[in-house]
Amino acid sequence: MTIEVTAFWDDEADVWVAESDDVPGLITEAPTMERLIERLQVLIPELMKLNCGKTGPFPFHIVSERNAIAQAA
């Protein structure tokens, strides 16, 4: 089973925010996608053990969204 994580860019907080219906209690944030992945690699196993009694490994897939504006010079 591959865990699906949804991530979006929060312009106001200037961070990536991630959550997943597959991992009870998962919501986290980080300033970069790389740091977000690092956090998820720690939090997913911890939360799956704590909330579901399951041990890993836990493959995950991130679906991300970030809005931007392109303007002509």
Gaussian input, Z-matrix of N, CA and C with variables (Angstrom, degrees):
# hf/3-21g

backbone

0 1
 N
 C     1     B1
 C     2     B2     1     A1
 N     3     B3     2     A2     1     D1
 C     4     B4     3     A3     2     D2
 C     5     B5     4     A4     3     D3
 N     6     B6     5     A5     4     D4
 C     7     B7     6     A6     5     D5
 C     8     B8     7     A7     6     D6
 N     9     B9     8     A8     7     D7
 C    10    B10     9     A9     8     D8
 C    11    B11    10    A10     9     D9
 N    12    B12    11    A11    10    D10
 C    13    B13    12    A12    11    D11
 C    14    B14    13    A13    12    D12
 N    15    B15    14    A14    13    D13
 C    16    B16    15    A15    14    D14
 C    17    B17    16    A16    15    D15
 N    18    B18    17    A17    16    D16
 C    19    B19    18    A18    17    D17
 C    20    B20    19    A19    18    D18
 N    21    B21    20    A20    19    D19
 C    22    B22    21    A21    20    D20
 C    23    B23    22    A22    21    D21
 N    24    B24    23    A23    22    D22
 C    25    B25    24    A24    23    D23
 C    26    B26    25    A25    24    D24
 N    27    B27    26    A26    25    D25
 C    28    B28    27    A27    26    D26
 C    29    B29    28    A28    27    D27
 N    30    B30    29    A29    28    D28
 C    31    B31    30    A30    29    D29
 C    32    B32    31    A31    30    D30
 N    33    B33    32    A32    31    D31
 C    34    B34    33    A33    32    D32
 C    35    B35    34    A34    33    D33
 N    36    B36    35    A35    34    D34
 C    37    B37    36    A36    35    D35
 C    38    B38    37    A37    36    D36
 N    39    B39    38    A38    37    D37
 C    40    B40    39    A39    38    D38
 C    41    B41    40    A40    39    D39
 N    42    B42    41    A41    40    D40
 C    43    B43    42    A42    41    D41
 C    44    B44    43    A43    42    D42
 N    45    B45    44    A44    43    D43
 C    46    B46    45    A45    44    D44
 C    47    B47    46    A46    45    D45
 N    48    B48    47    A47    46    D46
 C    49    B49    48    A48    47    D47
 C    50    B50    49    A49    48    D48
 N    51    B51    50    A50    49    D49
 C    52    B52    51    A51    50    D50
 C    53    B53    52    A52    51    D51
 N    54    B54    53    A53    52    D52
 C    55    B55    54    A54    53    D53
 C    56    B56    55    A55    54    D54
 N    57    B57    56    A56    55    D55
 C    58    B58    57    A57    56    D56
 C    59    B59    58    A58    57    D57
 N    60    B60    59    A59    58    D58
 C    61    B61    60    A60    59    D59
 C    62    B62    61    A61    60    D60
 N    63    B63    62    A62    61    D61
 C    64    B64    63    A63    62    D62
 C    65    B65    64    A64    63    D63
 N    66    B66    65    A65    64    D64
 C    67    B67    66    A66    65    D65
 C    68    B68    67    A67    66    D66
 N    69    B69    68    A68    67    D67
 C    70    B70    69    A69    68    D68
 C    71    B71    70    A70    69    D69
 N    72    B72    71    A71    70    D70
 C    73    B73    72    A72    71    D71
 C    74    B74    73    A73    72    D72
 N    75    B75    74    A74    73    D73
 C    76    B76    75    A75    74    D74
 C    77    B77    76    A76    75    D75
 N    78    B78    77    A77    76    D76
 C    79    B79    78    A78    77    D77
 C    80    B80    79    A79    78    D78
 N    81    B81    80    A80    79    D79
 C    82    B82    81    A81    80    D80
 C    83    B83    82    A82    81    D81
 N    84    B84    83    A83    82    D82
 C    85    B85    84    A84    83    D83
 C    86    B86    85    A85    84    D84
 N    87    B87    86    A86    85    D85
 C    88    B88    87    A87    86    D86
 C    89    B89    88    A88    87    D87
 N    90    B90    89    A89    88    D88
 C    91    B91    90    A90    89    D89
 C    92    B92    91    A91    90    D90
 N    93    B93    92    A92    91    D91
 C    94    B94    93    A93    92    D92
 C    95    B95    94    A94    93    D93
 N    96    B96    95    A95    94    D94
 C    97    B97    96    A96    95    D95
 C    98    B98    97    A97    96    D96
 N    99    B99    98    A98    97    D97
 C   100   B100    99    A99    98    D98
 C   101   B101   100   A100    99    D99
 N   102   B102   101   A101   100   D100
 C   103   B103   102   A102   101   D101
 C   104   B104   103   A103   102   D102
 N   105   B105   104   A104   103   D103
 C   106   B106   105   A105   104   D104
 C   107   B107   106   A106   105   D105
 N   108   B108   107   A107   106   D106
 C   109   B109   108   A108   107   D107
 C   110   B110   109   A109   108   D108
 N   111   B111   110   A110   109   D109
 C   112   B112   111   A111   110   D110
 C   113   B113   112   A112   111   D111
 N   114   B114   113   A113   112   D112
 C   115   B115   114   A114   113   D113
 C   116   B116   115   A115   114   D114
 N   117   B117   116   A116   115   D115
 C   118   B118   117   A117   116   D116
 C   119   B119   118   A118   117   D117
 N   120   B120   119   A119   118   D118
 C   121   B121   120   A120   119   D119
 C   122   B122   121   A121   120   D120
 N   123   B123   122   A122   121   D121
 C   124   B124   123   A123   122   D122
 C   125   B125   124   A124   123   D123
 N   126   B126   125   A125   124   D124
 C   127   B127   126   A126   125   D125
 C   128   B128   127   A127   126   D126
 N   129   B129   128   A128   127   D127
 C   130   B130   129   A129   128   D128
 C   131   B131   130   A130   129   D129
 N   132   B132   131   A131   130   D130
 C   133   B133   132   A132   131   D131
 C   134   B134   133   A133   132   D132
 N   135   B135   134   A134   133   D133
 C   136   B136   135   A135   134   D134
 C   137   B137   136   A136   135   D135
 N   138   B138   137   A137   136   D136
 C   139   B139   138   A138   137   D137
 C   140   B140   139   A139   138   D138
 N   141   B141   140   A140   139   D139
 C   142   B142   141   A141   140   D140
 C   143   B143   142   A142   141   D141
 N   144   B144   143   A143   142   D142
 C   145   B145   144   A144   143   D143
 C   146   B146   145   A145   144   D144
 N   147   B147   146   A146   145   D145
 C   148   B148   147   A147   146   D146
 C   149   B149   148   A148   147   D147
 N   150   B150   149   A149   148   D148
 C   151   B151   150   A150   149   D149
 C   152   B152   151   A151   150   D150
 N   153   B153   152   A152   151   D151
 C   154   B154   153   A153   152   D152
 C   155   B155   154   A154   153   D153
 N   156   B156   155   A155   154   D154
 C   157   B157   156   A156   155   D155
 C   158   B158   157   A157   156   D156
 N   159   B159   158   A158   157   D157
 C   160   B160   159   A159   158   D158
 C   161   B161   160   A160   159   D159
 N   162   B162   161   A161   160   D160
 C   163   B163   162   A162   161   D161
 C   164   B164   163   A163   162   D162
 N   165   B165   164   A164   163   D163
 C   166   B166   165   A165   164   D164
 C   167   B167   166   A166   165   D165
 N   168   B168   167   A167   166   D166
 C   169   B169   168   A168   167   D167
 C   170   B170   169   A169   168   D168
 N   171   B171   170   A170   169   D169
 C   172   B172   171   A171   170   D170
 C   173   B173   172   A172   171   D171
 N   174   B174   173   A173   172   D172
 C   175   B175   174   A174   173   D173
 C   176   B176   175   A175   174   D174
 N   177   B177   176   A176   175   D175
 C   178   B178   177   A177   176   D176
 C   179   B179   178   A178   177   D177
 N   180   B180   179   A179   178   D178
 C   181   B181   180   A180   179   D179
 C   182   B182   181   A181   180   D180
 N   183   B183   182   A182   181   D181
 C   184   B184   183   A183   182   D182
 C   185   B185   184   A184   183   D183
 N   186   B186   185   A185   184   D184
 C   187   B187   186   A186   185   D185
 C   188   B188   187   A187   186   D186
 N   189   B189   188   A188   187   D187
 C   190   B190   189   A189   188   D188
 C   191   B191   190   A190   189   D189
 N   192   B192   191   A191   190   D190
 C   193   B193   192   A192   191   D191
 C   194   B194   193   A193   192   D192
 N   195   B195   194   A194   193   D193
 C   196   B196   195   A195   194   D194
 C   197   B197   196   A196   195   D195
 N   198   B198   197   A197   196   D196
 C   199   B199   198   A198   197   D197
 C   200   B200   199   A199   198   D198
 N   201   B201   200   A200   199   D199
 C   202   B202   201   A201   200   D200
 C   203   B203   202   A202   201   D201
 N   204   B204   203   A203   202   D202
 C   205   B205   204   A204   203   D203
 C   206   B206   205   A205   204   D204
 N   207   B207   206   A206   205   D205
 C   208   B208   207   A207   206   D206
 C   209   B209   208   A208   207   D207
 N   210   B210   209   A209   208   D208
 C   211   B211   210   A210   209   D209
 C   212   B212   211   A211   210   D210
 N   213   B213   212   A212   211   D211
 C   214   B214   213   A213   212   D212
 C   215   B215   214   A214   213   D213
 N   216   B216   215   A215   214   D214
 C   217   B217   216   A216   215   D215
 C   218   B218   217   A217   216   D216

   B1=1.4558
   B2=1.5381
   B3=1.2978
   B4=1.4621
   B5=1.5250
   B6=1.2983
   B7=1.4615
   B8=1.5252
   B9=1.3148
   B10=1.4629
   B11=1.5227
   B12=1.3158
   B13=1.4610
   B14=1.5278
   B15=1.3156
   B16=1.4599
   B17=1.5236
   B18=1.3342
   B19=1.4630
   B20=1.5226
   B21=1.3167
   B22=1.4670
   B23=1.5232
   B24=1.3256
   B25=1.4587
   B26=1.5162
   B27=1.3252
   B28=1.4560
   B29=1.5276
   B30=1.3402
   B31=1.4640
   B32=1.5272
   B33=1.3201
   B34=1.4679
   B35=1.5301
   B36=1.3206
   B37=1.4647
   B38=1.5277
   B39=1.3299
   B40=1.4704
   B41=1.5308
   B42=1.3486
   B43=1.4655
   B44=1.5292
   B45=1.3313
   B46=1.4514
   B47=1.5224
   B48=1.3289
   B49=1.4646
   B50=1.5251
   B51=1.3209
   B52=1.4638
   B53=1.5181
   B54=1.3307
   B55=1.4611
   B56=1.5177
   B57=1.3322
   B58=1.4511
   B59=1.5193
   B60=1.3245
   B61=1.4586
   B62=1.5261
   B63=1.3307
   B64=1.4605
   B65=1.5344
   B66=1.3372
   B67=1.4711
   B68=1.5267
   B69=1.3349
   B70=1.4609
   B71=1.5314
   B72=1.3363
   B73=1.4589
   B74=1.5106
   B75=1.3428
   B76=1.4641
   B77=1.5174
   B78=1.3003
   B79=1.4574
   B80=1.5203
   B81=1.3166
   B82=1.4577
   B83=1.5161
   B84=1.3095
   B85=1.4617
   B86=1.5178
   B87=1.3372
   B88=1.4586
   B89=1.5243
   B90=1.3429
   B91=1.4622
   B92=1.5344
   B93=1.3414
   B94=1.4641
   B95=1.5210
   B96=1.3246
   B97=1.4628
   B98=1.5360
   B99=1.3250
   B100=1.4602
   B101=1.5300
   B102=1.3252
   B103=1.4782
   B104=1.5305
   B105=1.3192
   B106=1.4606
   B107=1.5293
   B108=1.3137
   B109=1.4621
   B110=1.5229
   B111=1.3218
   B112=1.4652
   B113=1.5277
   B114=1.3283
   B115=1.4747
   B116=1.5263
   B117=1.3357
   B118=1.4634
   B119=1.5251
   B120=1.3256
   B121=1.4616
   B122=1.5297
   B123=1.3117
   B124=1.4661
   B125=1.5262
   B126=1.3277
   B127=1.4668
   B128=1.5273
   B129=1.3220
   B130=1.4679
   B131=1.5319
   B132=1.3454
   B133=1.4789
   B134=1.5262
   B135=1.3329
   B136=1.4698
   B137=1.5256
   B138=1.3347
   B139=1.4672
   B140=1.5272
   B141=1.3229
   B142=1.4654
   B143=1.5225
   B144=1.3227
   B145=1.4655
   B146=1.5239
   B147=1.3258
   B148=1.4598
   B149=1.5339
   B150=1.3318
   B151=1.4666
   B152=1.5169
   B153=1.3398
   B154=1.4693
   B155=1.5249
   B156=1.3372
   B157=1.4491
   B158=1.5199
   B159=1.3270
   B160=1.4598
   B161=1.5163
   B162=1.3416
   B163=1.4547
   B164=1.5217
   B165=1.3388
   B166=1.4586
   B167=1.4997
   B168=1.3213
   B169=1.4678
   B170=1.5276
   B171=1.3268
   B172=1.4566
   B173=1.5273
   B174=1.3299
   B175=1.4658
   B176=1.5296
   B177=1.3285
   B178=1.4631
   B179=1.5116
   B180=1.3198
   B181=1.4659
   B182=1.5245
   B183=1.3421
   B184=1.4630
   B185=1.5244
   B186=1.3254
   B187=1.4561
   B188=1.5212
   B189=1.3406
   B190=1.4655
   B191=1.5134
   B192=1.3346
   B193=1.4605
   B194=1.5168
   B195=1.3301
   B196=1.4546
   B197=1.5163
   B198=1.3060
   B199=1.4610
   B200=1.5174
   B201=1.3246
   B202=1.4570
   B203=1.5278
   B204=1.3115
   B205=1.4632
   B206=1.5143
   B207=1.3129
   B208=1.4503
   B209=1.5233
   B210=1.3177
   B211=1.4641
   B212=1.5295
   B213=1.3105
   B214=1.4674
   B215=1.5270
   B216=1.3136
   B217=1.4562
   B218=1.5174
   A1=109.05
   A2=115.68
   A3=121.01
   A4=108.62
   A5=116.53
   A6=122.57
   A7=108.82
   A8=116.39
   A9=120.49
   A10=109.25
   A11=114.84
   A12=122.36
   A13=107.43
   A14=116.81
   A15=122.04
   A16=108.16
   A17=115.68
   A18=120.36
   A19=109.26
   A20=115.37
   A21=119.58
   A22=108.60
   A23=114.62
   A24=121.23
   A25=109.20
   A26=117.71
   A27=123.74
   A28=107.55
   A29=116.03
   A30=121.10
   A31=112.84
   A32=116.79
   A33=119.99
   A34=111.85
   A35=116.40
   A36=120.48
   A37=112.32
   A38=116.67
   A39=122.36
   A40=111.35
   A41=115.92
   A42=122.16
   A43=110.58
   A44=115.27
   A45=122.12
   A46=107.85
   A47=117.04
   A48=122.82
   A49=107.53
   A50=116.96
   A51=121.35
   A52=110.69
   A53=114.36
   A54=121.51
   A55=108.58
   A56=116.44
   A57=120.32
   A58=110.58
   A59=115.99
   A60=120.59
   A61=110.93
   A62=116.63
   A63=121.44
   A64=113.11
   A65=116.48
   A66=121.17
   A67=108.10
   A68=117.44
   A69=119.84
   A70=112.26
   A71=115.27
   A72=120.93
   A73=115.14
   A74=117.78
   A75=118.97
   A76=111.76
   A77=115.57
   A78=124.56
   A79=105.69
   A80=115.51
   A81=120.18
   A82=109.28
   A83=116.11
   A84=120.62
   A85=109.70
   A86=114.92
   A87=121.18
   A88=108.69
   A89=116.89
   A90=120.31
   A91=114.35
   A92=117.66
   A93=121.11
   A94=109.37
   A95=115.89
   A96=119.80
   A97=110.09
   A98=117.47
   A99=120.69
   A100=111.58
   A101=116.38
   A102=120.41
   A103=110.67
   A104=116.39
   A105=120.37
   A106=109.71
   A107=117.15
   A108=120.99
   A109=110.45
   A110=117.48
   A111=120.93
   A112=111.04
   A113=116.35
   A114=120.44
   A115=110.73
   A116=116.12
   A117=120.17
   A118=111.74
   A119=117.22
   A120=121.02
   A121=111.70
   A122=117.20
   A123=121.81
   A124=110.73
   A125=116.53
   A126=120.51
   A127=114.33
   A128=117.70
   A129=119.08
   A130=111.40
   A131=119.28
   A132=117.55
   A133=113.37
   A134=117.15
   A135=120.08
   A136=111.12
   A137=116.53
   A138=120.07
   A139=111.90
   A140=118.29
   A141=120.36
   A142=110.55
   A143=117.11
   A144=119.67
   A145=110.74
   A146=116.56
   A147=121.77
   A148=112.42
   A149=117.06
   A150=120.97
   A151=114.73
   A152=117.42
   A153=119.73
   A154=113.04
   A155=116.74
   A156=119.93
   A157=113.53
   A158=118.02
   A159=122.43
   A160=110.34
   A161=114.97
   A162=120.82
   A163=109.28
   A164=116.77
   A165=124.10
   A166=114.15
   A167=114.70
   A168=128.29
   A169=111.99
   A170=114.77
   A171=122.42
   A172=109.92
   A173=118.29
   A174=119.06
   A175=109.81
   A176=116.73
   A177=119.20
   A178=111.03
   A179=114.12
   A180=124.22
   A181=106.53
   A182=116.58
   A183=120.69
   A184=109.67
   A185=115.38
   A186=122.14
   A187=105.32
   A188=116.71
   A189=119.22
   A190=112.16
   A191=113.52
   A192=121.20
   A193=108.63
   A194=114.23
   A195=119.57
   A196=107.24
   A197=116.10
   A198=121.05
   A199=110.18
   A200=115.61
   A201=121.10
   A202=109.11
   A203=116.18
   A204=122.56
   A205=108.09
   A206=115.98
   A207=121.68
   A208=107.69
   A209=115.99
   A210=120.72
   A211=109.67
   A212=114.00
   A213=119.08
   A214=109.37
   A215=116.78
   A216=120.96
   A217=111.44
   D1=128.59
   D2=175.84
   D3=-100.57
   D4=126.88
   D5=179.83
   D6=-77.48
   D7=132.64
   D8=176.09
   D9=-98.62
   D10=124.12
   D11=179.09
   D12=-113.58
   D13=132.65
   D14=176.43
   D15=-102.44
   D16=130.63
   D17=179.69
   D18=-128.75
   D19=141.99
   D20=176.02
   D21=-140.56
   D22=153.54
   D23=179.14
   D24=-86.27
   D25=125.51
   D26=176.87
   D27=-98.17
   D28=103.82
   D29=-177.37
   D30=-60.82
   D31=-37.71
   D32=-177.52
   D33=-68.27
   D34=-42.74
   D35=-178.61
   D36=-88.63
   D37=-13.73
   D38=179.35
   D39=61.98
   D40=43.51
   D41=-179.86
   D42=-143.79
   D43=158.36
   D44=167.45
   D45=-82.98
   D46=135.84
   D47=177.27
   D48=-116.40
   D49=132.56
   D50=-178.62
   D51=-126.82
   D52=145.09
   D53=175.62
   D54=-151.94
   D55=164.43
   D56=-179.92
   D57=-154.42
   D58=133.57
   D59=173.93
   D60=-72.44
   D61=-18.29
   D62=-178.64
   D63=-80.52
   D64=-15.52
   D65=-177.98
   D66=-126.03
   D67=99.64
   D68=-179.18
   D69=-55.61
   D70=129.51
   D71=177.15
   D72=88.14
   D73=-1.85
   D74=-176.61
   D75=-80.72
   D76=117.17
   D77=166.22
   D78=-155.78
   D79=125.58
   D80=-177.45
   D81=-150.80
   D82=168.36
   D83=-179.95
   D84=-144.13
   D85=157.26
   D86=178.79
   D87=-159.26
   D88=154.58
   D89=-176.39
   D90=-73.31
   D91=-21.61
   D92=178.89
   D93=-134.01
   D94=161.31
   D95=177.68
   D96=-65.17
   D97=-36.87
   D98=178.97
   D99=-61.94
   D100=-44.07
   D101=177.93
   D102=-67.29
   D103=-35.03
   D104=177.59
   D105=-62.15
   D106=-44.99
   D107=178.32
   D108=-60.95
   D109=-43.01
   D110=177.66
   D111=-58.89
   D112=-43.35
   D113=179.78
   D114=-64.93
   D115=-42.29
   D116=-179.99
   D117=-64.19
   D118=-35.87
   D119=179.07
   D120=-63.67
   D121=-25.57
   D122=177.11
   D123=-90.43
   D124=-47.46
   D125=-172.76
   D126=-71.38
   D127=-38.91
   D128=-177.06
   D129=-58.50
   D130=-52.79
   D131=178.66
   D132=-61.27
   D133=-38.62
   D134=179.72
   D135=-62.36
   D136=-47.50
   D137=-177.46
   D138=-71.10
   D139=-35.57
   D140=178.33
   D141=-65.80
   D142=-38.09
   D143=177.41
   D144=-70.03
   D145=-46.82
   D146=-177.23
   D147=-65.77
   D148=-46.73
   D149=-171.53
   D150=-96.51
   D151=-18.48
   D152=-175.91
   D153=-126.01
   D154=-9.23
   D155=-178.14
   D156=70.08
   D157=21.40
   D158=-178.06
   D159=-107.77
   D160=147.99
   D161=175.11
   D162=-116.86
   D163=154.62
   D164=-170.29
   D165=-80.86
   D166=-170.46
   D167=14.24
   D168=-78.62
   D169=158.91
   D170=-178.39
   D171=-127.02
   D172=94.33
   D173=175.79
   D174=-65.12
   D175=142.67
   D176=178.00
   D177=-137.92
   D178=155.00
   D179=-178.14
   D180=-125.75
   D181=130.12
   D182=-179.71
   D183=-103.39
   D184=126.61
   D185=172.45
   D186=-106.22
   D187=115.84
   D188=-173.77
   D189=-116.37
   D190=156.66
   D191=179.28
   D192=-140.59
   D193=132.49
   D194=175.72
   D195=-148.00
   D196=127.18
   D197=179.45
   D198=-94.68
   D199=145.66
   D200=179.10
   D201=-147.04
   D202=166.52
   D203=178.20
   D204=-122.60
   D205=133.09
   D206=175.34
   D207=-110.38
   D208=129.77
   D209=-179.56
   D210=-126.13
   D211=144.43
   D212=175.28
   D213=-72.47
   D214=148.65
   D215=-179.11
   D216=-73.28

